[in-house]
Amino acid sequence: MERRDVMEIAEGLRMIEEGVEKIQRVMRDKKIKSIQDMAAELIPIFESHDNELSRDVIKRLG
């Protein structure tokens, strides 16, 4: 592995950490206790909206 590879990994780990912090913040704010509880809240939201929300989420992830 080269130095550049290590730096890429470090950047990826930083991004993961930031993502986890965002998820935890929302969970705390909404008093969601587990990933299962979060899924239970998200699924009906996606089911009740048209595909626009799904497209927006997919676009955001891509």
Steps between C-alpha positions, in 0.01 A plus 500: 500500500621844419472819702222622269302181572530555874384859462199386293409249772536767768270733304244223458508425873449870575197505272357192671550660840322817388214294359460304821496825699223638276293185539549498877401867521172436319436193713556701818284790381216266403556273803556197277668222698612253232562448130193276497290784643645736240407260220150470644465877469662530156310224319155661533645835388634344181176307445281808543698722260522460130828398342632855519631448855668174399659667198623788714655262752663292227632815334640618836675166553641491147 
